């Protein structure tokens, strides 16, 4: 029974965290769109770096790892 609860708790935490990361990615994509529209290349580079980091975290978490 303890293993079952542990597994379910980890699954819920994983879903919440993965969902949160995907929301952050959506926000960064919207910020990127604004930076492109305003032709702010410095902001685009910073957002691109943040997107890369976030995608790495999402991939790692999707493969069963922890952040």
C-alpha positions in Angstrom: 0.0 0.0 0.0 2.9 2.4 0.8 4.4 1.9 -2.6 1.1 2.6 -4.3 0.7 5.9 -2.4 4.3 6.8 -3.1 3.9 6.1 -6.8 0.6 8.1 -7.0 2.1 11.0 -5.1 5.0 11.2 -7.5 2.7 11.0 -10.5 0.6 13.9 -9.3 3.8 15.9 -8.6 5.1 15.1 -12.0 1.9 16.2 -13.7 1.7 19.4 -11.8 5.3 20.2 -12.5 5.1 19.3 -16.1 2.0 21.3 -16.5 3.7 24.3 -14.8 6.7 24.0 -17.1 4.5 23.9 -20.2 2.7 27.0 -19.0 6.0 28.7 -18.6 7.0 27.7 -22.1 3.7 29.1 -23.5 4.4 32.4 -21.7 7.9 32.5 -23.1 6.6 31.8 -26.6 4.2 34.8 -26.2 7.1 37.0 -25.0 9.1 35.8 -28.0 6.3 36.9 -30.4 6.2 40.3 -28.8 10.0 40.6 -29.0 9.9 39.6 -32.7 7.1 42.1 -33.4 9.1 44.9 -31.7 12.3 43.8 -33.4 14.1 43.5 -30.0 17.0 41.2 -30.9 18.5 41.3 -27.4 15.2 40.2 -25.8 14.9 37.5 -28.5 18.3 36.0 -27.6 17.5 36.0 -23.9 14.1 34.4 -24.4 15.6 31.9 -26.8 18.1 30.9 -24.0 15.2 30.6 -21.5 13.2 28.5 -23.9 16.1 26.1 -24.5 16.6 25.7 -20.7 12.9 25.1 -20.2 12.7 22.5 -23.0 15.6 20.7 -21.5 13.8 20.5 -18.1 10.6 19.3 -19.8 12.4 16.6 -21.7 14.3 15.4 -18.6 11.1 15.4 -16.6 9.2 13.6 -19.3 11.8 10.8 -19.3 11.1 10.2 -15.6 13.8 12.4 -14.0 13.5 15.0 -11.3 14.4 18.7 -11.6 
